[in-house]
Amino acid sequence: MSQKNKGVCCILLSSFSFALMNLFVHLSGDLPSVQKSFFRNFVAMLFALFILLKERPTIRLDGASKKYLFLRSFCGTVGILCNFYAVDHLVLADASMLNKMSPFFAILFGILILKERINLFQGLCVVAAFIGTLFVIKPTPSNLACFPALIGLLGGLGAGIAYTCVRALGMKGVKGSFIVFFFSAFSCVVTLPYLIFRYHPMTPKQLGILLLAGLAAAGGQFTITAAYTYAPAREISVYDYSQIIFSAILGYFIFGQVSDVLSWIGYIIITSTAVAMFLRNNRAHHLEQAQTKRVI
């Protein structure tokens, strides 16, 4: 199997794992999003700690790395809390699609945080993606689902900032396992006071489901890390949108959820935009390689 195919398999597995995570979060019932977040991150923290103890990497952080690590952890925590709230109040596919706005937010914050430049095509793609979210959110005064959808979009924004910081940390050579561990530990510490003072009693079934959500989340984090180890983002990132398909299937068969026509229009716009960026990036890369060969 080629490296690219391994990357595609890993990112599909990651997408399915995150769809399962959302399913388990929804199945856990009427519990606060903060409480759900704690157990999700606690399991991921244990997984990351195991990897760190096994690898024993040398960790060196300069001032900028510490800033990015804190920002990644804070925004990632906000993103998870918002995503879990959206999962509890929206159709699973809608919540997943709003969270998948994160790559487009990553482009915007790449400009603001990393001082990256974008071309006209990328700018138009970001605009098109935001138009797509309007079909999913359906912002009208009479739409009671509008508020959870806006919270879900805020979750995508938090994830976009977090991914931008992960990219910055990767450029500085910070190990992925340490980033996952620090983020998960940070989220547990931040949500622990709420858990102590406003703990909602859980049944053994709810606890088991939340632990399964944590296992699914850990599986998703590590498989997506492996995916980008096997192949560059320009070749495989578009397959991450398969989570929408997995979420729609799970939501239909488990909860009988069916997205409305406007939501499907939004899905098509956002996914088509992501595919267009994927194809454009691949084409630009192949042209660059061809020009390099000619020069040599």
Secondary structure, DSSP 8 states (H G I E B T S, - for coil): --HHHHHHHHHHHHHHHHHHHHHHHHHT-S--HHHHHHHHHHHHHHHHHHHHHHH-------HHHHHHHHHHHHHHHHHHHHHHHHHHHS-HHHHHHHHTTHHHHHHHHHHHHH-----HHHHHHHHHHHHHHHHHH---TT-TTHHHHHHHHHHHHHHHHHHHHHHHHHHTT--HHHHHHHHHHHHHHHHHHHHHHS-----HHHHHHHHHHHHHHHHHHHHHHHHHHHS-HHHHGGGGGHHHHHHHHHIIIII-----HHHHHHHHHHHHHHHHHHHHHHHHHHHHHHHHHHH-
